[in-house]
Amino acid sequence: MKNNNQHSLDFGDITSKLDKINVNKGLLITFEGGEGVGKSTQATLLYHQLEKYGIDCIKTQEPGGSVLGNNIRKWVKSSGSISALSETLLFEAARSQIMTEIISPALRQNKVVIVDRFIDSTISYQGFGHGLDVEIINQLNKIASKNVIPNLTILLDIEPEIALSRVSNQTDLFTEEDDNKRVDSENQRKFEQKPLEFHKKVREGYLSLSKNEKRWFLINAEQKSDVIAKLILDRTKELLLKNGVEKTRLED
């Protein structure tokens, strides 16, 4: 029987999954989009499905994933006086730490790494949103990310007015039940509370970036969650098949 707290996509008992396998090389899958588009939900659903298939994978998020990153996240999101440049440098510091502690080691072990926000968030938010020089951000991104580029970037796109309405009435955006999930209380919603024009610029940034590289997978986030999850899973399967995972392993 399904628990009422379970998502509509129930992946069953993960403990019964197949023995874990690795892909031919580490793969980095990132989730991007504005506030309230459903990135964290979809990242978690993909992670659990890959676990069910027996794919050796991890899930983390930015800024966060490390003690330093989590502290930076809480401080930046609850501070109203920080400058856009200082904000950017702090986010890059958090990125450098999570690369060193989590992402790079997992990629070297040929794992699939799922990240809720990565380099493109900084370009869209601090570049397009705040108006900082995008080229400078690109250089900082290269340094902090060790020049690692995602194999697949999933962009969940929706009109900001609709997305923001999804989070405006929530007391807590997430709980602490899962250490990989972000925890933003009401006094840590710095970006959600920015003017609508800011969010429109962020969206413009994402849409501009998604036109330039084949790694992007643009999805209309107004669709039902299970429909979005299937689109993401199908695209991820294509990537896994190209990297040595047998088709039979990915059958439901």
Phi and psi restraints in degrees (value plus and minus 20) as a CYANA .aco file:
   2 LYS   PHI    -100.3   -60.3
   2 LYS   PSI     110.3   150.3
   3 ASN   PHI     -88.6   -48.6
   3 ASN   PSI     122.7   162.7
   4 ASN   PHI     -82.0   -42.0
   4 ASN   PSI     -40.6    -0.6
   5 ASN   PHI    -106.5   -66.5
   5 ASN   PSI     -26.5    13.5
   6 GLN   PHI     -96.5   -56.5
   6 GLN   PSI     132.8   172.8
   7 HIS   PHI     -93.1   -53.1
   7 HIS   PSI     139.1   179.1
   8 SER   PHI     -82.3   -42.3
   8 SER   PSI     -43.4    -3.4
   9 LEU   PHI    -116.6   -76.6
   9 LEU   PSI      83.1   123.1
  10 ASP   PHI    -122.1   -82.1
  10 ASP   PSI      95.8   135.8
  11 PHE   PHI    -112.3   -72.3
  11 PHE   PSI     -11.3    28.7
  12 GLY   PHI      55.8    95.8
  12 GLY   PSI    -182.8  -142.8
  13 ASP   PHI    -101.8   -61.8
  13 ASP   PSI      90.4   130.4
  14 ILE   PHI     -86.8   -46.8
  14 ILE   PSI     -44.0    -4.0
  15 THR   PHI     -85.3   -45.3
  15 THR   PSI     -36.2     3.8
  16 SER   PHI    -114.7   -74.7
  16 SER   PSI      -8.7    31.3
  17 LYS   PHI     -88.1   -48.1
  17 LYS   PSI     146.1   186.1
  18 LEU   PHI     -87.8   -47.8
  18 LEU   PSI     144.1   184.1
  19 ASP   PHI     -77.5   -37.5
  19 ASP   PSI     118.8   158.8
  20 LYS   PHI     -88.7   -48.7
  20 LYS   PSI     122.1   162.1
  21 ILE   PHI    -145.3  -105.3
  21 ILE   PSI     139.8   179.8
  22 ASN   PHI    -125.9   -85.9
  22 ASN   PSI     137.2   177.2
  23 VAL   PHI    -102.5   -62.5
  23 VAL   PSI     151.5   191.5
  24 ASN   PHI     -81.0   -41.0
  24 ASN   PSI     -51.4   -11.4
  25 LYS   PHI    -167.6  -127.6
  25 LYS   PSI     140.7   180.7
  26 GLY   PHI     -81.9   -41.9
  26 GLY   PSI     123.6   163.6
  27 LEU   PHI    -143.6  -103.6
  27 LEU   PSI     116.5   156.5
  28 LEU   PHI    -132.7   -92.7
  28 LEU   PSI      98.9   138.9
  29 ILE   PHI    -136.1   -96.1
  29 ILE   PSI     102.6   142.6
  30 THR   PHI    -135.6   -95.6
  30 THR   PSI     130.0   170.0
  31 PHE   PHI    -133.9   -93.9
  31 PHE   PSI     110.3   150.3
  32 GLU   PHI    -152.2  -112.2
  32 GLU   PSI     142.8   182.8
  33 GLY   PHI     127.2   167.2
  33 GLY   PSI     150.6   190.6
  34 GLY   PHI     -95.4   -55.4
  34 GLY   PSI    -191.8  -151.8
  35 GLU   PHI     -88.8   -48.8
  35 GLU   PSI     115.9   155.9
  36 GLY   PHI      59.7    99.7
  36 GLY   PSI      -8.0    32.0
  37 VAL   PHI    -104.5   -64.5
  37 VAL   PSI     -33.4     6.6
  38 GLY   PHI      81.0   121.0
  38 GLY   PSI      -0.1    39.9
  39 LYS   PHI     -77.9   -37.9
  39 LYS   PSI     -70.5   -30.5
  40 SER   PHI     -84.9   -44.9
  40 SER   PSI     -59.0   -19.0
  41 THR   PHI     -82.1   -42.1
  41 THR   PSI     -67.9   -27.9
  42 GLN   PHI     -89.3   -49.3
  42 GLN   PSI     -55.5   -15.5
  43 ALA   PHI     -82.7   -42.7
  43 ALA   PSI     -60.9   -20.9
  44 THR   PHI     -87.4   -47.4
  44 THR   PSI     -62.0   -22.0
  45 LEU   PHI     -82.6   -42.6
  45 LEU   PSI     -62.3   -22.3
  46 LEU   PHI     -84.6   -44.6
  46 LEU   PSI     -63.1   -23.1
  47 TYR   PHI     -77.4   -37.4
  47 TYR   PSI     -67.2   -27.2
  48 HIS   PHI     -86.5   -46.5
  48 HIS   PSI     -55.9   -15.9
  49 GLN   PHI     -87.8   -47.8
  49 GLN   PSI     -61.0   -21.0
  50 LEU   PHI     -85.8   -45.8
  50 LEU   PSI     -56.2   -16.2
  51 GLU   PHI     -79.8   -39.8
  51 GLU   PSI     -62.2   -22.2
  52 LYS   PHI     -81.7   -41.7
  52 LYS   PSI     -57.7   -17.7
  53 TYR   PHI     -94.4   -54.4
  53 TYR   PSI     -29.8    10.2
  54 GLY   PHI      65.2   105.2
  54 GLY   PSI      -2.3    37.7
  55 ILE   PHI    -100.8   -60.8
  55 ILE   PSI     109.7   149.7
  56 ASP   PHI     -93.3   -53.3
  56 ASP   PSI      89.0   129.0
  57 CYS   PHI    -164.2  -124.2
  57 CYS   PSI     140.9   180.9
  58 ILE   PHI    -153.5  -113.5
  58 ILE   PSI     140.5   180.5
  59 LYS   PHI    -150.9  -110.9
  59 LYS   PSI     115.3   155.3
  60 THR   PHI    -166.5  -126.5
  60 THR   PSI    -195.5  -155.5
  61 GLN   PHI    -171.7  -131.7
  61 GLN   PSI     136.2   176.2
  62 GLU   PHI    -139.3   -99.3
  62 GLU   PSI     129.9   169.9
  63 PRO   PHI     -92.3   -52.3
  63 PRO   PSI     120.0   160.0
  64 GLY   PHI     129.4   169.4
  64 GLY   PSI    -173.5  -133.5
  65 GLY   PHI      60.6   100.6
  65 GLY   PSI     -35.6     4.4
  66 SER   PHI    -158.7  -118.7
  66 SER   PSI     146.8   186.8
  67 VAL   PHI     -80.3   -40.3
  67 VAL   PSI     -65.8   -25.8
  68 LEU   PHI     -81.7   -41.7
  68 LEU   PSI     -66.9   -26.9
  69 GLY   PHI     -82.1   -42.1
  69 GLY   PSI     -61.7   -21.7
  70 ASN   PHI     -84.7   -44.7
  70 ASN   PSI     -59.5   -19.5
  71 ASN   PHI     -87.1   -47.1
  71 ASN   PSI     -60.2   -20.2
  72 ILE   PHI     -83.4   -43.4
  72 ILE   PSI     -62.0   -22.0
  73 ARG   PHI     -78.6   -38.6
  73 ARG   PSI     -70.6   -30.6
  74 LYS   PHI     -83.1   -43.1
  74 LYS   PSI     -61.7   -21.7
  75 TRP   PHI     -88.1   -48.1
  75 TRP   PSI     -67.7   -27.7
  76 VAL   PHI     -84.5   -44.5
  76 VAL   PSI     -63.6   -23.6
  77 LYS   PHI     -95.3   -55.3
  77 LYS   PSI     -33.6     6.4
  78 SER   PHI    -127.1   -87.1
  78 SER   PSI     -21.3    18.7
  79 SER   PHI    -119.2   -79.2
  79 SER   PSI     110.9   150.9
  80 GLY   PHI    -120.2   -80.2
  80 GLY   PSI     -26.1    13.9
  81 SER   PHI    -128.2   -88.2
  81 SER   PSI     -22.1    17.9
  82 ILE   PHI     -92.7   -52.7
  82 ILE   PSI     120.0   160.0
  83 SER   PHI     -97.3   -57.3
  83 SER   PSI     140.8   180.8
  84 ALA   PHI     -82.0   -42.0
  84 ALA   PSI     -59.7   -19.7
  85 LEU   PHI     -87.9   -47.9
  85 LEU   PSI     -64.5   -24.5
  86 SER   PHI     -81.0   -41.0
  86 SER   PSI     -60.8   -20.8
  87 GLU   PHI     -78.2   -38.2
  87 GLU   PSI     -65.7   -25.7
  88 THR   PHI     -82.0   -42.0
  88 THR   PSI     -66.5   -26.5
  89 LEU   PHI     -83.6   -43.6
  89 LEU   PSI     -57.0   -17.0
  90 LEU   PHI     -86.7   -46.7
  90 LEU   PSI     -62.3   -22.3
  91 PHE   PHI     -83.3   -43.3
  91 PHE   PSI     -57.3   -17.3
  92 GLU   PHI     -87.7   -47.7
  92 GLU   PSI     -55.2   -15.2
  93 ALA   PHI     -84.0   -44.0
  93 ALA   PSI     -62.4   -22.4
  94 ALA   PHI     -83.1   -43.1
  94 ALA   PSI     -59.2   -19.2
  95 ARG   PHI     -84.9   -44.9
  95 ARG   PSI     -63.9   -23.9
  96 SER   PHI     -78.2   -38.2
  96 SER   PSI     -60.5   -20.5
  97 GLN   PHI     -88.5   -48.5
  97 GLN   PSI     -63.7   -23.7
  98 ILE   PHI     -89.6   -49.6
  98 ILE   PSI     -50.2   -10.2
  99 MET   PHI     -84.5   -44.5
  99 MET   PSI     -64.9   -24.9
 100 THR   PHI     -88.9   -48.9
 100 THR   PSI     -63.0   -23.0
 101 GLU   PHI    -103.0   -63.0
 101 GLU   PSI     -56.4   -16.4
 102 ILE   PHI    -143.8  -103.8
 102 ILE   PSI     -79.3   -39.3
 103 ILE   PHI     -87.7   -47.7
 103 ILE   PSI     -72.2   -32.2
 104 SER   PHI     -80.7   -40.7
 104 SER   PSI     -66.8   -26.8
 105 PRO   PHI     -80.0   -40.0
 105 PRO   PSI     -59.2   -19.2
 106 ALA   PHI     -86.9   -46.9
 106 ALA   PSI     -60.0   -20.0
 107 LEU   PHI     -85.2   -45.2
 107 LEU   PSI     -57.9   -17.9
 108 ARG   PHI     -85.7   -45.7
 108 ARG   PSI     -46.8    -6.8
 109 GLN   PHI    -108.5   -68.5
 109 GLN   PSI      -9.0    31.0
 110 ASN   PHI      41.9    81.9
 110 ASN   PSI      15.0    55.0
 111 LYS   PHI    -111.3   -71.3
 111 LYS   PSI     141.3   181.3
 112 VAL   PHI    -109.3   -69.3
 112 VAL   PSI     104.7   144.7
 113 VAL   PHI    -130.7   -90.7
 113 VAL   PSI     101.8   141.8
 114 ILE   PHI    -126.8   -86.8
 114 ILE   PSI     104.2   144.2
 115 VAL   PHI    -145.3  -105.3
 115 VAL   PSI     106.2   146.2
 116 ASP   PHI    -104.7   -64.7
 116 ASP   PSI      77.6   117.6
 117 ARG   PHI      62.3   102.3
 117 ARG   PSI     121.2   161.2
 118 PHE   PHI    -173.4  -133.4
 118 PHE   PSI    -164.4  -124.4
 119 ILE   PHI     -78.7   -38.7
 119 ILE   PSI     -52.7   -12.7
 120 ASP   PHI     -90.4   -50.4
 120 ASP   PSI     -44.7    -4.7
 121 SER   PHI     -83.1   -43.1
 121 SER   PSI     -61.0   -21.0
 122 THR   PHI     -85.7   -45.7
 122 THR   PSI     -60.5   -20.5
 123 ILE   PHI     -84.6   -44.6
 123 ILE   PSI     -64.6   -24.6
 124 SER   PHI     -92.7   -52.7
 124 SER   PSI     -63.6   -23.6
 125 TYR   PHI    -100.0   -60.0
 125 TYR   PSI     -75.4   -35.4
 126 GLN   PHI    -101.6   -61.6
 126 GLN   PSI     -50.2   -10.2
 127 GLY   PHI    -100.4   -60.4
 127 GLY   PSI     -89.6   -49.6
 128 PHE   PHI     -89.9   -49.9
 128 PHE   PSI     -61.8   -21.8
 129 GLY   PHI     -90.5   -50.5
 129 GLY   PSI     -69.8   -29.8
 130 HIS   PHI    -113.7   -73.7
 130 HIS   PSI     -34.9     5.1
 131 GLY   PHI      66.7   106.7
 131 GLY   PSI      -3.4    36.6
 132 LEU   PHI     -93.5   -53.5
 132 LEU   PSI     138.5   178.5
 133 ASP   PHI     -82.7   -42.7
 133 ASP   PSI      97.1   137.1
 134 VAL   PHI     -84.3   -44.3
 134 VAL   PSI     -54.8   -14.8
 135 GLU   PHI     -84.8   -44.8
 135 GLU   PSI     -58.5   -18.5
 136 ILE   PHI     -84.5   -44.5
 136 ILE   PSI     -62.8   -22.8
 137 ILE   PHI     -82.2   -42.2
 137 ILE   PSI     -60.1   -20.1
 138 ASN   PHI     -78.2   -38.2
 138 ASN   PSI     -62.4   -22.4
 139 GLN   PHI     -86.2   -46.2
 139 GLN   PSI     -62.6   -22.6
 140 LEU   PHI     -84.6   -44.6
 140 LEU   PSI     -59.3   -19.3
 141 ASN   PHI     -80.4   -40.4
 141 ASN   PSI     -63.5   -23.5
 142 LYS   PHI     -81.2   -41.2
 142 LYS   PSI     -61.2   -21.2
 143 ILE   PHI     -87.1   -47.1
 143 ILE   PSI     -70.5   -30.5
 144 ALA   PHI     -89.0   -49.0
 144 ALA   PSI     -54.2   -14.2
 145 SER   PHI    -109.9   -69.9
 145 SER   PSI     -18.2    21.8
 146 LYS   PHI      39.8    79.8
 146 LYS   PSI      10.9    50.9
 147 ASN   PHI      45.3    85.3
 147 ASN   PSI       1.6    41.6
 148 VAL   PHI    -103.2   -63.2
 148 VAL   PSI     109.7   149.7
 149 ILE   PHI    -132.4   -92.4
 149 ILE   PSI     115.6   155.6
 150 PRO   PHI     -79.2   -39.2
 150 PRO   PSI     127.2   167.2
 151 ASN   PHI     -97.2   -57.2
 151 ASN   PSI     -50.0   -10.0
 152 LEU   PHI    -168.1  -128.1
 152 LEU   PSI     109.2   149.2
 153 THR   PHI    -140.5  -100.5
 153 THR   PSI      98.4   138.4
 154 ILE   PHI    -116.2   -76.2
 154 ILE   PSI      96.2   136.2
 155 LEU   PHI    -124.7   -84.7
 155 LEU   PSI      94.6   134.6
 156 LEU   PHI    -112.4   -72.4
 156 LEU   PSI      93.4   133.4
 157 ASP   PHI    -133.4   -93.4
 157 ASP   PSI     116.1   156.1
 158 ILE   PHI    -180.1  -140.1
 158 ILE   PSI     134.7   174.7
 159 GLU   PHI     -79.3   -39.3
 159 GLU   PSI     111.4   151.4
 160 PRO   PHI     -74.4   -34.4
 160 PRO   PSI     -55.9   -15.9
 161 GLU   PHI     -80.0   -40.0
 161 GLU   PSI     -60.0   -20.0
 162 ILE   PHI     -92.3   -52.3
 162 ILE   PSI     -65.6   -25.6
 163 ALA   PHI     -82.1   -42.1
 163 ALA   PSI     -64.1   -24.1
 164 LEU   PHI     -86.6   -46.6
 164 LEU   PSI     -49.3    -9.3
 165 SER   PHI     -86.8   -46.8
 165 SER   PSI     -41.0    -1.0
 166 ARG   PHI     -92.7   -52.7
 166 ARG   PSI     -48.6    -8.6
 167 VAL   PHI    -128.2   -88.2
 167 VAL   PSI     -29.1    10.9
 168 SER   PHI     -85.2   -45.2
 168 SER   PSI     -47.7    -7.7
 169 ASN   PHI    -125.7   -85.7
 169 ASN   PSI      -8.7    31.3
 170 GLN   PHI    -113.9   -73.9
 170 GLN   PSI     110.8   150.8
 171 THR   PHI     -87.9   -47.9
 171 THR   PSI     -67.9   -27.9
 172 ASP   PHI    -149.4  -109.4
 172 ASP   PSI     110.1   150.1
 173 LEU   PHI     -88.7   -48.7
 173 LEU   PSI     -51.8   -11.8
 174 PHE   PHI    -167.5  -127.5
 174 PHE   PSI     146.1   186.1
 175 THR   PHI    -128.1   -88.1
 175 THR   PSI     156.7   196.7
 176 GLU   PHI    -116.0   -76.0
 176 GLU   PSI      -4.2    35.8
 177 GLU   PHI     -85.5   -45.5
 177 GLU   PSI     -49.1    -9.1
 178 ASP   PHI    -142.4  -102.4
 178 ASP   PSI      98.9   138.9
 179 ASP   PHI     -82.6   -42.6
 179 ASP   PSI     -41.3    -1.3
 180 ASN   PHI    -100.6   -60.6
 180 ASN   PSI     -32.6     7.4
 181 LYS   PHI    -107.4   -67.4
 181 LYS   PSI     129.9   169.9
 182 ARG   PHI     -96.2   -56.2
 182 ARG   PSI     135.1   175.1
 183 VAL   PHI    -148.4  -108.4
 183 VAL   PSI      86.5   126.5
 184 ASP   PHI    -140.7  -100.7
 184 ASP   PSI      88.7   128.7
 185 SER   PHI    -100.5   -60.5
 185 SER   PSI     156.9   196.9
 186 GLU   PHI     -79.8   -39.8
 186 GLU   PSI     -52.1   -12.1
 187 ASN   PHI    -105.8   -65.8
 187 ASN   PSI     -12.5    27.5
 188 GLN   PHI    -142.0  -102.0
 188 GLN   PSI      16.8    56.8
 189 ARG   PHI    -132.6   -92.6
 189 ARG   PSI      29.8    69.8
 190 LYS   PHI     -77.3   -37.3
 190 LYS   PSI     -65.2   -25.2
 191 PHE   PHI     -99.1   -59.1
 191 PHE   PSI     -56.7   -16.7
 192 GLU   PHI     -80.1   -40.1
 192 GLU   PSI     -50.0   -10.0
 193 GLN   PHI    -111.0   -71.0
 193 GLN   PSI     -18.1    21.9
 194 LYS   PHI     -92.4   -52.4
 194 LYS   PSI     139.6   179.6
 195 PRO   PHI     -78.6   -38.6
 195 PRO   PSI     133.9   173.9
 196 LEU   PHI     -77.3   -37.3
 196 LEU   PSI     -56.0   -16.0
 197 GLU   PHI     -80.1   -40.1
 197 GLU   PSI     -56.2   -16.2
 198 PHE   PHI     -81.4   -41.4
 198 PHE   PSI     -66.5   -26.5
 199 HIS   PHI     -86.3   -46.3
 199 HIS   PSI     -52.6   -12.6
 200 LYS   PHI     -86.9   -46.9
 200 LYS   PSI     -57.5   -17.5
 201 LYS   PHI     -87.6   -47.6
 201 LYS   PSI     -59.0   -19.0
 202 VAL   PHI     -81.2   -41.2
 202 VAL   PSI     -65.5   -25.5
 203 ARG   PHI     -81.4   -41.4
 203 ARG   PSI     -62.5   -22.5
 204 GLU   PHI     -77.4   -37.4
 204 GLU   PSI     -60.4   -20.4
 205 GLY   PHI     -82.2   -42.2
 205 GLY   PSI     -67.3   -27.3
 206 TYR   PHI     -81.1   -41.1
 206 TYR   PSI     -65.7   -25.7
 207 LEU   PHI     -84.8   -44.8
 207 LEU   PSI     -55.5   -15.5
 208 SER   PHI     -85.8   -45.8
 208 SER   PSI     -64.9   -24.9
 209 LEU   PHI     -84.1   -44.1
 209 LEU   PSI     -59.4   -19.4
 210 SER   PHI     -88.1   -48.1
 210 SER   PSI     -34.7     5.3
 211 LYS   PHI    -104.9   -64.9
 211 LYS   PSI     -32.4     7.6
 212 ASN   PHI    -119.7   -79.7
 212 ASN   PSI     -37.7     2.3
 213 GLU   PHI    -156.7  -116.7
 213 GLU   PSI     124.5   164.5
 214 LYS   PHI     -90.7   -50.7
 214 LYS   PSI     -36.0     4.0
 215 ARG   PHI     -89.5   -49.5
 215 ARG   PSI     -32.3     7.7
 216 TRP   PHI    -102.2   -62.2
 216 TRP   PSI     122.1   162.1
 217 PHE   PHI    -149.5  -109.5
 217 PHE   PSI      84.1   124.1
 218 LEU   PHI    -108.3   -68.3
 218 LEU   PSI     109.6   149.6
 219 ILE   PHI    -149.5  -109.5
 219 ILE   PSI     116.2   156.2
 220 ASN   PHI     -92.3   -52.3
 220 ASN   PSI      90.8   130.8
 221 ALA   PHI    -101.2   -61.2
 221 ALA   PSI     -16.5    23.5
 222 GLU   PHI     -99.5   -59.5
 222 GLU   PSI     -31.6     8.4
 223 GLN   PHI     -92.5   -52.5
 223 GLN   PSI     145.9   185.9
 224 LYS   PHI     -83.9   -43.9
 224 LYS   PSI     129.9   169.9
 225 SER   PHI     -78.5   -38.5
 225 SER   PSI     -60.2   -20.2
 226 ASP   PHI     -90.3   -50.3
 226 ASP   PSI     -51.2   -11.2
 227 VAL   PHI     -86.8   -46.8
 227 VAL   PSI     -64.6   -24.6
 228 ILE   PHI     -81.9   -41.9
 228 ILE   PSI     -64.1   -24.1
 229 ALA   PHI     -79.7   -39.7
 229 ALA   PSI     -59.7   -19.7
 230 LYS   PHI     -88.3   -48.3
 230 LYS   PSI     -60.4   -20.4
 231 LEU   PHI     -79.7   -39.7
 231 LEU   PSI     -64.1   -24.1
 232 ILE   PHI     -85.9   -45.9
 232 ILE   PSI     -63.7   -23.7
 233 LEU   PHI     -83.1   -43.1
 233 LEU   PSI     -63.8   -23.8
 234 ASP   PHI     -81.6   -41.6
 234 ASP   PSI     -62.3   -22.3
 235 ARG   PHI     -86.9   -46.9
 235 ARG   PSI     -57.6   -17.6
 236 THR   PHI     -87.8   -47.8
 236 THR   PSI     -58.1   -18.1
 237 LYS   PHI     -78.7   -38.7
 237 LYS   PSI     -61.4   -21.4
 238 GLU   PHI     -77.3   -37.3
 238 GLU   PSI     -63.7   -23.7
 239 LEU   PHI     -85.3   -45.3
 239 LEU   PSI     -61.7   -21.7
 240 LEU   PHI     -86.6   -46.6
 240 LEU   PSI     -60.6   -20.6
 241 LEU   PHI     -82.3   -42.3
 241 LEU   PSI     -55.2   -15.2
 242 LYS   PHI     -93.2   -53.2
 242 LYS   PSI     -32.7     7.3
 243 ASN   PHI    -138.9   -98.9
 243 ASN   PSI      14.4    54.4
 244 GLY   PHI      72.0   112.0
 244 GLY   PSI     -18.9    21.1
 245 VAL   PHI    -104.1   -64.1
 245 VAL   PSI     109.4   149.4
 246 GLU   PHI     -90.3   -50.3
 246 GLU   PSI     124.2   164.2
 247 LYS   PHI     -79.2   -39.2
 247 LYS   PSI     -57.2   -17.2
 248 THR   PHI     -83.2   -43.2
 248 THR   PSI     -47.2    -7.2
 249 ARG   PHI     -88.1   -48.1
 249 ARG   PSI     -46.9    -6.9
 250 LEU   PHI    -120.8   -80.8
 250 LEU   PSI      -3.5    36.5
 251 GLU   PHI    -106.5   -66.5
 251 GLU   PSI     118.7   158.7
